């Protein structure tokens, strides 16, 4: 009985010594985030509408159209897609401060960027009316309209920063939420800012 008690206490001591000597695994936030590279946080779809009509013709075309009977008008639309992301590959050493004792991480993330990720291949016909002796709207006219609408949309976005600001704001909110939850799951509180 005395031997069994000694053996049990000895094993318990070895177990406690082993447990107390184990290093707690510390997180390496900098490298884990940098390995992610591009983190897409938000997307937006913008719709552009354009029309083809003989009513706006000028010069000789206007003169010829004046003799034709009927109407020729069509409205088309397409979507352009934008996304907001943060390039975590741009993190610098000073951007991540980890206090393992307080279990606190302070992150300064690179600025949110936006980019065009594409547009619909074709245009969607919203309205089409060709009556009388008017000619049908051709594929070339639709393609030219689509290119003009795409250029106009990009110019609108360049002049008016409202949509980009909304997208960046949403991306910052999502980045803070995502990284806060991720760090909290590892036992760390955090403060997250952007350059």
N, C-alpha and C positions, 0 to 999 in steps of 0.2 A: 504494500500500500504506500509506504513511504517512498519507495523507488518510483512508483507510478506517478506520485505527486511531483517528485523531483523532475522526472522526465517531462511531464506536462508543463511545469513551470519553465523548464529549459527551452522547450519547443515554443512556448508562448513568448519568451524573451527573444529568441532568434527571429520569430515572426515580427514582433514589434520593432526590433532593430532593423530588419529588412525593409519594413514599410516606412520607417522614419528616415532611412537613408536614401530612399528613392527620390530622385529629382522630379519635381513637378515639371511637366512639359510646358514650356513657355511658347506662346504663339509668336510666329514670325510674320506679322501683318504685312510688312513692306514687301517681302518676296511673294507672299500668297496673292496680294492684290496685283502686283506687277505682272505676275504670270497670267492674269486674266486678259490683259491687253485692252481690247475694245469692249466696253460694257454698254450695250444699247439699252436705254432707259425709257424712251418714249417715241411714239410715232404719230404722225398726223397725215390726214388725207385732205387735200384741197381740191375743190371742184372748179373748173373753169368752163364758161359757156361762151360760144361764139355763133355768129349767124352768117349765112350767105344769102344775099338778096340782090336783085337787080335794081332795087330802089336807090341804092347808093352809087350807081354807075355814073361815070363822068365822061365828058367829051363825046367821041363817036359812039361809044357803047350806050350812053344816055340817049342819044338821038335815035339809034336803032331800036332801043327798048321802048321808046315812045310810040313806035308804030306797031309793036307786038301786043296782042290781046292776052290777058291773063296775068297771073302772079307767079313769082318764082322766089320762094323764101324757105329756108331751112335753118333749124337751130341744132347745134351739136354740143356735146359736153364730153369732158374726160377728167380723170383724176390724176393728180400728181402727189407723190408720197414723199414725206420728209421724215427724218429720224434725228433724235438727239442722243448723243453718246458721250461717254467720258473715256479718254484713252489712258488707262491705268499704267501703260508702259512708260508714260511720261513722269511717273512719280519720282521724286528725288529723295535722297536720304533724310533731309530735314522735314519732309512732308509728313512723316509718320513718327510720332512720339508715343512710346509705350511705357507706362509706369506699372511694372508688374506688382509692386507692393500694394499700390492703391487700386489695381485692376482697372486702369483707365487708359484709353487710347485717344490721342488727338490726331485727326487726319486733316490734311489740307490737300484736297483733290485738284487735279488739273481742271481748267475751265471746261464747261460743257460745250460741245461743238454740235453743229447741225449740218446735215447734208441731204441732197436729193438722192432718193434711192430708186427712182423710176417713175414711170407714168403708164397709164393704160396704153396698150398697143394700138387699139382702134379708138375711134370716137363713137359715142353713143348718140343715136339720132333721137332728139327730143321732139322735134316738129319738122314736118316736111310737107310742103304744098307747092306743086307745080301745076298750073292750070293753063288752058288756052294753048297758044302756040309757043310757049316757052320751052327751052331745052332742059333736059334733066341735069341734075347736079352731078358732076363727074368725080371720079376718085381723086383726080389731080387737084380739084378745087377743095375737096375735103382734106387732103394731105397738106395743102398750102394753109388752110384755115387752122389745122392742128398745130403746125409749126408756128404760125402767128400767135395762137392762143398760148402756146408754151412759152414763147419769148415774152409775151405780155405778162404772164403770171410771174415769171422770174423777175421781171422789172418791177412789178407791183410789190413783190416780197422784198426786193432790194430797197425800194423807196419807203415801205411801211414795215417797220420792225415788230409790229404787234403779234403776228403769228409766231415768229421766231422767239419772241420774249415769252409767250405762253408755253411754247414747247420746252424752252430752257428751264423755266420755272417748274414745270411738271417733272422734268428730268432731275432737277436738283432735289425736289421733294422725294422722289422715288429713290434716289441714291442715298439720301440721308436715312430714309426708312429701312431700306434693304441692308445697308451696312450697320446700322444701329442694331437691328435684329440679329444679324450674323455675329457681331461682336458680343452681344448680350448672351447669345446661346453658348458662348465660350467663357462667360463669366465676367466680361469687361463692359464697363460703361464707356461712353464715347462722346466726343465733340467733333462734328464734321463740318468743315468749311470748304470753300472753293477759292481758287486763285482768281 
